[in-house]
Amino acid sequence: MAVGNEQVLATTAQELVEYATRHLLIEAADRIWAYNAVLAAVDAEGPAAPRPWTQPADEDQPAEQDADGLTLDDLLNTLVHHALMNGVIERSPSACDALACQVMGALTPRPSEVARQFHALESARGPKAATDWFYALCCANGYVRQSAIARNIKWKTPTTWGDLEITINLSKPEKDPRAIARAGAAPQDGERYPACQLCIENEGYAGRGDDSPRGAHPARQNLRIVPLELGGERWGLQYSPYAYFGEHCIAMSAAHRPMHIDRTTVSNLLELVDLLPHYFFGSNADLPIVGGSILSHDHFQGGAHEFAMMRAATAWTFAMDAFPDVSAEVPHWPLSVIRLRTRSREQALNAAVHVIDLWRGWSSEAAGVIAAGTDGTPHNTVTPVVRRVSEAGQPGGSVYEVYLALRCNVTSEEHPLGVFHPHAQYHHIKRENIGLIEVMGLAILPPRLSRELAEVSRLLGAGQLDALDANPLTVAHAAWAREVAARRGADVAAGKADAVLQDEVGQVFSHVLEDAGVFKWNEAGEQAFHAFTNSL
């Protein structure tokens, strides 16, 4: 290796160690040990650090960059480049990512230390101080991919249902609903380790490439999980590496078992918001089509965010005679949702379970809802969300607020991917399942739309509507784009094609949510919904 390259490596390793010290990932006394760990990760035998560590670390440096203005990504990219040039790793995205995770895993405190600090802060200053510290740690060590998250395209669209949040996720590929269903039904025979990406055994795992006989699996050396206890069982709390909203976290069971919606689920959600009252928590539904992307592992998602569903006005209220301390209502929301409020955790639990149990067996010919197939296969379930609010509706108060989105996964010849699933006319924008986050009003759209919509905008702006069908990037959007041009041609001609398309995508998402609603907002649908709420 050339001397110049050695000096670049040494400087980068030292800057990375100093970054870690300033961000409290390691202590000043650990710096020499940490420097050697970085060298070992790239299979380097030297040289010495260019500046002797004789002074305490400067803890006043800005949190997002090191002393020379280099970001964490800059430092890690330099190390990865060094490893590539010297044949330490192969040239593949997974190998490069694994090296970066390995380095940051070595610079992050051990899981036991993280857990001790979390619970010490929780005891001394409360749960918010603990999560603030833990989230900052997970951002500082690169597990929460802030640079990737920043690339996502985001906007809000005013609709009939309020301001919906739209994101084009540039981090992950679009998933096919059939693949999601197959993953949920996959046998849990222990052949893979970890069994899935939500298992606690991911903590510290080195990952696998696409050529592994066990299948590809991301590196997780810098993952840290805070242990929790829910319902007398071991669970863990971590943050999502590709967050969709503020402090997007995941609580997952230590046992690799399928998702389930029942009394235990609701009880665990209520227990979680007691432990972390400044966060909401919810669960994806437990059936294919209406469930989320990982049905094979029992887990919840939560965080510090208020969604449009939570701000939805009340359409009507109804009484639940068996639960006098619970106020029950139907919010004006495209999906069919029941909102329960009470100060009593026991009443919240029992009322929610009552709704779930009744819905499991509910069929409505008028709404097209079929509770179970002829072979007994269940079709009905719910997507539950729980938070604590004040009397004024502010997060973190003493009132339990439970949302139960009624779901049904029946299919038909016309809608083979699901009757209450995005219909085919909207698949050019949204084809994936409507999961927990989207139920609440935040769209997670596939990365392909970034290029496709840009090309649609260009052709609309140039008035080249005939070219839409011939262009592979726009052909799927052609009919929709022509319809948009017919309605909003003046805005397009005024140079506002990008803004028009963003607004129209938001409107498509509102229609997608309407498709997912089991009771439609028309006379027949509202009558059917009233029949269900009256039965409660």
C-alpha positions in Angstrom: 0.0 0.0 0.0 1.3 3.4 -0.9 2.3 5.8 1.9 -0.2 8.4 0.7 -3.0 5.8 1.1 -1.8 4.8 4.5 -1.9 8.4 5.7 -5.4 8.9 4.3 -6.5 5.7 6.2 -4.8 6.8 9.4 -6.4 10.3 9.3 -9.8 8.8 8.5 -9.6 6.3 11.3 -8.6 8.9 13.8 -11.4 11.3 12.7 -13.9 8.5 13.0 -12.7 7.6 16.5 -12.9 11.3 17.5 -16.4 11.5 16.0 -17.4 8.4 18.1 -15.9 10.0 21.3 -17.8 13.2 20.8 -21.0 11.4 20.2 -20.6 9.4 23.4 -20.4 6.1 21.5 -17.1 5.5 23.3 -15.1 7.2 26.1 -11.9 9.1 25.6 -10.0 6.3 27.3 -11.2 3.9 24.6 -9.7 5.9 21.7 -6.5 3.9 21.0 -8.4 0.6 21.3 -11.0 2.0 18.9 -8.4 3.2 16.4 -7.0 -0.3 16.3 -10.4 -1.8 15.9 -11.0 0.4 12.8 -7.7 -0.7 11.3 -8.5 -4.3 11.9 -11.9 -4.0 10.1 -10.1 -3.0 6.9 -7.3 -5.5 7.5 -4.6 -2.8 8.0 -1.5 -3.3 10.2 -0.8 0.4 10.6 0.2 3.2 10.5 0.0 5.1 13.8 -2.6 7.8 14.3 -1.2 11.1 12.9 -2.1 13.1 16.0 -1.2 11.7 19.5 -4.2 11.3 21.9 -2.8 13.3 24.8 -5.8 15.6 25.4 -9.4 14.9 26.4 -11.9 14.7 23.5 -13.5 17.9 22.5 -17.1 17.3 23.3 -18.3 20.7 21.9 -17.9 19.7 18.3 -21.2 19.8 16.3 -23.1 16.5 16.5 -23.6 16.0 12.8 -20.0 16.4 11.5 -16.4 16.0 12.7 -13.8 18.7 13.3 -12.9 19.0 9.7 -16.4 19.2 8.4 -16.6 15.5 7.3 -19.8 13.7 7.9 -20.1 10.1 9.1 -20.9 9.0 5.6 -17.7 10.7 4.3 -15.5 8.9 6.8 -17.1 5.5 6.3 -17.0 5.9 2.5 -13.3 6.5 2.7 -12.8 3.4 4.7 -14.9 1.4 2.3 -13.0 2.7 -0.7 -9.7 1.7 1.0 -11.1 -1.8 1.6 -12.2 -2.1 -2.0 -8.9 -0.9 -3.4 -7.0 -3.4 -1.3 -9.2 -6.3 -2.0 -10.4 -6.6 1.6 -14.1 -6.8 0.4 -15.8 -7.5 -2.8 -17.4 -4.7 -4.8 -21.1 -5.1 -3.9 -23.5 -2.9 -2.0 -24.0 -5.6 0.7 -20.3 -6.0 1.3 -19.7 -2.2 1.5 -22.6 -1.8 3.9 -21.4 -4.7 6.0 -18.0 -3.1 6.4 -19.5 0.2 7.5 -21.7 -1.6 10.0 -18.8 -3.6 11.3 -16.8 -0.4 12.0 -19.6 1.3 13.7 -20.5 -1.8 15.7 -17.0 -1.8 17.1 -17.4 1.9 18.1 -20.8 1.5 19.7 -21.2 0.5 23.4 -22.2 -3.1 24.0 -25.9 -3.9 24.3 -25.7 -4.3 28.1 -24.1 -0.9 28.4 -26.8 0.7 26.2 -29.6 -1.0 28.2 -28.0 0.2 31.5 -27.8 3.8 30.3 -31.4 3.7 28.9 -32.9 2.5 32.1 -30.8 4.8 34.3 -32.0 7.8 32.3 -35.6 6.4 32.4 -35.4 6.2 36.2 -33.7 9.5 36.8 -35.4 11.7 34.1 -38.3 9.8 32.6 -39.0 7.8 29.5 -38.7 10.7 27.0 -35.1 11.5 28.2 -34.3 7.8 27.8 -35.6 7.5 24.2 -34.1 10.9 23.3 -30.7 9.5 24.3 -31.2 6.1 22.6 -32.5 7.7 19.4 -29.5 10.1 19.2 -27.2 7.1 19.7 -28.8 5.1 16.9 -28.5 8.1 14.6 -24.9 8.8 15.6 -23.7 5.2 15.0 -25.4 5.2 11.6 -28.0 2.5 12.3 -30.7 5.1 11.6 -29.8 6.0 8.0 -30.3 9.7 8.2 -28.7 10.4 4.8 -30.9 7.8 3.1 -34.0 9.1 4.8 -33.1 12.7 3.7 -33.2 11.5 0.1 -36.9 10.5 0.3 -39.3 12.8 -1.5 -42.0 14.1 0.8 -45.0 16.4 0.6 -48.5 16.9 1.9 -51.7 16.9 -0.1 -55.0 18.5 1.0 -57.9 16.0 0.5 -61.4 15.3 1.6 -59.8 13.4 4.5 -57.4 16.2 5.6 -53.8 16.7 4.7 -52.3 13.3 3.7 -48.6 12.8 3.9 -46.9 11.4 0.8 -43.4 9.9 0.6 -41.6 8.3 -2.3 -39.2 6.0 -0.5 -35.9 5.9 -2.3 -34.4 3.3 0.1 -36.3 0.1 -0.6 -37.7 -1.8 -3.6 -41.5 -2.1 -4.1 -42.9 -5.4 -2.7 -45.4 -7.6 -4.5 -48.4 -8.5 -2.3 -48.1 -12.1 -3.2 -44.5 -12.2 -2.0 -45.6 -10.6 1.3 -48.3 -13.4 1.7 -45.7 -16.1 0.9 -43.3 -14.7 3.5 -46.1 -14.7 6.1 -46.8 -18.4 5.4 -43.2 -19.5 5.3 -42.4 -22.4 7.6 -40.5 -21.4 10.8 -38.2 -24.4 10.9 -35.1 -22.6 12.2 -33.1 -23.2 9.1 -32.2 -19.5 8.7 -30.3 -17.6 11.3 -31.6 -15.0 12.1 -35.0 -16.3 11.1 -36.0 -12.8 9.9 -34.9 -9.2 10.0 -37.0 -8.5 13.2 -35.5 -11.2 15.4 -33.4 -10.0 18.3 -30.6 -12.3 17.1 -29.9 -9.6 14.5 -28.1 -7.6 17.1 -24.4 -7.7 16.1 -25.0 -10.1 13.1 -22.4 -9.7 10.3 -24.9 -10.3 7.5 -24.9 -12.4 4.3 -24.6 -11.7 0.7 -26.9 -12.7 -2.2 -24.8 -15.7 -2.9 -25.2 -17.2 0.6 -27.1 -20.6 0.6 -29.0 -19.2 3.5 -30.2 -16.2 1.5 -29.2 -12.5 1.7 -29.4 -10.8 5.1 -28.3 -7.3 6.0 -25.4 -6.6 8.4 -26.5 -5.5 11.8 -23.3 -5.0 13.9 -24.3 -1.5 14.9 -27.9 -2.5 15.9 -28.7 -2.0 19.6 -31.9 -3.3 21.2 -33.2 -2.1 24.5 -34.8 -5.1 26.4 -38.5 -4.6 27.4 -41.0 -6.8 29.2 -44.5 -7.0 27.9 -47.1 -9.3 29.4 -44.4 -11.1 31.3 -42.4 -11.9 28.1 -39.2 -10.6 26.7 -39.4 -8.0 24.0 -37.0 -5.5 22.5 -37.1 -1.9 21.4 -35.1 -0.6 18.4 -35.3 2.2 15.9 -36.1 1.6 12.2 -33.0 2.1 10.0 -35.2 3.6 7.3 -37.6 5.7 9.3 -40.8 7.0 7.8 -41.6 9.5 10.5 -40.1 11.0 13.7 -38.4 8.4 16.0 -39.9 5.5 14.1 -39.3 2.6 16.4 -40.1 -1.1 16.5 -41.0 -3.3 19.4 -40.5 -7.0 18.7 -41.1 -10.2 20.5 -38.0 -12.2 21.5 -39.8 -15.2 20.0 -40.0 -15.6 16.3 -43.8 -16.2 16.0 -46.4 -15.0 13.6 -48.3 -11.7 13.9 -51.6 -12.1 15.8 -54.4 -9.7 16.8 -56.1 -10.6 20.0 -56.4 -9.7 23.7 -52.7 -10.2 24.3 -51.9 -7.8 21.4 -54.1 -5.0 22.7 -52.8 -5.5 26.2 -49.2 -5.3 25.1 -49.9 -2.1 23.1 -51.5 -0.5 26.2 -48.5 -1.6 28.3 -46.2 0.0 25.7 -47.9 3.4 25.8 -47.7 3.2 29.6 -44.0 2.6 29.4 -43.4 5.2 26.7 -46.4 7.6 26.9 -44.9 10.1 24.4 -45.1 7.5 21.6 -48.0 5.9 19.8 -47.8 2.1 19.1 -49.7 0.0 16.6 -49.7 -3.3 14.9 -50.1 -4.4 11.3 -53.0 -6.7 10.7 -52.3 -10.4 11.0 -53.7 -11.6 7.6 -52.2 -11.4 4.1 -53.4 -8.6 1.8 -54.4 -6.3 4.7 -51.3 -7.1 6.8 -47.8 -5.6 6.7 -44.6 -6.7 5.1 -43.3 -9.1 7.8 -46.2 -11.3 9.0 -43.9 -14.0 10.3 -42.7 -12.0 13.4 -44.8 -10.6 16.2 -44.0 -6.9 16.4 -45.3 -3.4 16.7 -44.3 0.0 15.3 -44.4 3.3 17.0 -42.9 6.7 17.4 -43.3 10.4 18.0 -45.7 11.4 15.2 -49.3 12.5 14.9 -51.0 11.2 11.8 -53.9 12.6 9.8 -56.2 9.8 11.1 -55.6 11.0 14.7 -56.8 14.5 13.7 -59.9 13.2 11.9 -63.2 14.8 12.9 -65.9 12.7 14.4 -68.6 11.4 12.0 -70.8 10.0 14.7 -70.7 8.6 18.2 -72.3 5.5 19.6 -72.7 3.9 23.0 -71.3 0.6 24.2 -73.5 -0.3 27.1 -71.1 -2.8 28.6 -68.4 -0.1 28.8 -69.9 3.0 30.3 -66.5 4.7 30.8 -65.6 4.4 27.1 -66.6 7.0 24.6 -66.9 5.4 21.1 -67.0 7.1 17.8 -66.4 6.7 14.1 -64.0 9.3 12.7 -64.4 10.8 9.2 -61.7 8.7 7.6 -61.5 6.7 4.3 -60.9 3.4 6.1 -63.6 2.1 8.4 -62.2 3.0 11.9 -63.6 2.9 15.4 -62.0 5.3 17.9 -62.3 4.5 21.7 -61.3 6.9 24.5 -61.2 6.2 28.2 -59.1 6.9 31.3 -59.4 3.2 32.3 -56.8 0.9 30.8 -59.0 -2.1 31.7 -62.0 -0.6 29.9 -59.9 0.2 26.9 -58.7 -3.3 26.7 -62.0 -5.0 27.2 -63.9 -2.6 24.8 -61.3 -3.1 22.1 -61.3 -6.9 22.4 -65.1 -6.8 22.2 -65.0 -4.9 18.9 -62.3 -7.2 17.5 -64.2 -10.4 18.5 -67.4 -9.1 17.0 -65.8 -8.0 13.8 -64.0 -11.4 13.4 -67.4 -13.0 12.8 -69.2 -10.1 11.1 -70.4 -10.5 7.5 -72.3 -7.9 5.5 -73.7 -8.7 2.1 -74.3 -5.0 1.4 -70.6 -4.2 2.1 -69.2 -7.3 0.5 -67.7 -8.4 3.8 -67.3 -12.1 4.3 -66.0 -13.1 7.8 -64.6 -16.5 6.7 -64.2 -18.7 3.7 -66.2 -21.9 3.2 -63.2 -23.8 4.7 -63.2 -21.6 7.7 -60.3 -19.4 6.7 -60.7 -16.1 8.5 -61.0 -12.9 6.4 -61.7 -10.3 9.0 -59.2 -8.6 11.4 -58.2 -5.2 12.5 -55.2 -2.8 12.4 -55.0 -1.5 16.0 -53.3 1.7 17.1 -53.0 3.0 20.7 -51.7 6.2 22.2 -52.2 8.3 25.3 -53.5 11.9 25.1 -54.6 14.7 27.3 -58.2 15.8 27.5 -57.2 18.4 24.9 -55.9 15.7 22.6 -52.2 16.4 23.2 -49.9 13.3 23.2 -48.8 11.8 26.5 -51.8 12.5 28.6 -53.9 10.2 30.9 -56.6 9.3 28.3 -56.1 6.0 26.3 -57.1 6.4 22.7 -57.5 3.2 20.7 -58.0 3.1 17.0 -59.4 -0.1 15.4 -59.3 0.0 11.6 -61.6 -2.8 10.3 -60.0 -4.9 7.7 -61.2 -7.7 5.4 -59.0 -9.6 2.9 -61.5 -11.2 0.6 -60.7 -11.4 -3.1 -62.8 -11.6 -6.2 -62.5 -12.2 -9.9 -62.5 -8.5 -10.5 -60.0 -7.8 -7.7 -57.8 -10.9 -7.3 -55.3 -9.0 -5.1 -58.0 -8.0 -2.7 -61.4 -6.3 -2.8 -60.3 -3.9 0.0 -56.9 -3.4 -1.5 -55.7 -0.7 -3.9 -57.7 -1.3 -7.1 -55.9 -2.0 -10.4 -56.6 1.5 -11.8 -54.2 2.9 -9.1 -51.5 0.2 -9.3 -49.4 2.5 -11.4 -49.0 4.6 -8.2 -49.6 2.1 -5.4 -49.8 -1.6 -5.6 -48.5 -2.7 -2.2 -50.6 -3.6 0.8 -52.1 -0.8 2.9 -50.3 -1.4 6.2 -50.3 0.3 9.6 -48.5 3.5 8.6 -50.6 4.1 5.5 -53.8 3.3 7.4 -53.1 6.4 9.4 -52.5 8.6 6.4 -48.8 8.4 5.4 -48.2 7.0 1.9 -45.1 4.9 1.3 -44.7 4.9 -2.4 -42.1 3.0 -4.4 -38.8 4.5 -5.6 -39.6 3.9 -9.3 -42.0 6.9 -9.1 -39.2 9.3 -8.7 -38.0 8.8 -12.3 -41.4 7.9 -13.8 -43.2 11.1 -12.5 -40.3 13.3 -13.6 -40.7 11.9 -17.1 -44.5 12.3 -17.0 -44.0 15.9 -15.9 -41.6 16.6 -18.7 -44.0 15.2 -21.4 -47.0 17.0 -20.0 -45.1 20.3 -19.8 -44.0 19.9 -23.4 -47.5 18.9 -24.5 -46.3 15.6 -25.8 -49.3 13.5 -24.6 -48.9 11.0 -27.6 -45.4 10.1 -26.3 -46.7 8.8 -23.0 -47.7 5.4 -24.4 -44.3 4.9 -26.2 -42.1 5.7 -23.3 -41.4 2.8 -20.9 -41.1 5.2 -18.0 -44.6 6.7 -18.6 -46.7 4.0 -20.3 -48.2 2.8 -17.0 -49.2 6.4 -16.2 -50.4 7.3 -19.7 -54.2 7.1 -19.2 -54.0 8.8 -15.8 -51.7 11.6 -17.1 -54.0 12.4 -20.1 -56.9 12.6 -17.7 -54.9 15.0 -15.4 -54.0 17.1 -18.4 -57.6 17.4 -19.5 -58.7 18.6 -16.1 -55.7 20.8 -15.2 -54.2 21.8 -18.5 -54.0 25.5 -17.6 -51.8 24.7 -14.5 -49.6 22.4 -16.6 -49.2 25.1 -19.3 -48.3 27.6 -16.6 -45.2 25.5 -15.7 -46.7 23.8 -12.7 -46.6 20.2 -13.9 -44.5 19.0 -11.0 -46.9 20.6 -8.4 -49.9 19.3 -10.3 -48.6 15.7 -10.3 -47.7 15.8 -6.6 -51.3 16.9 -5.9 -52.8 14.3 -8.1 -50.6 11.5 -6.6 -52.0 12.6 -3.2 -55.5 12.3 -4.5 -54.8 8.8 -5.8 -53.6 7.9 -2.4 -56.8 9.1 -0.9 -58.7 6.9 -3.4 -56.4 4.0 -2.4 -57.4 4.4 1.2 -61.0 4.6 0.2 -60.6 1.2 -1.6 -59.3 -0.2 1.7 -62.3 0.9 3.6 -64.8 -1.9 4.2 -67.7 0.4 4.6 -67.9 3.1 1.9 -68.9 6.6 2.5 -72.2 6.3 0.7 -75.7 5.6 1.9 -75.4 1.8 1.7 -71.9 1.8 3.3 -72.9 4.1 6.1 -76.0 2.0 6.8 -73.9 -1.1 7.0 -71.4 0.6 9.3 -74.1 1.9 11.6 -75.5 -1.7 11.7 -72.1 -2.9 13.0 -71.6 -0.1 15.6 -75.2 -0.5 16.8 -74.4 -4.2 17.5 -71.6 -3.2 19.8 
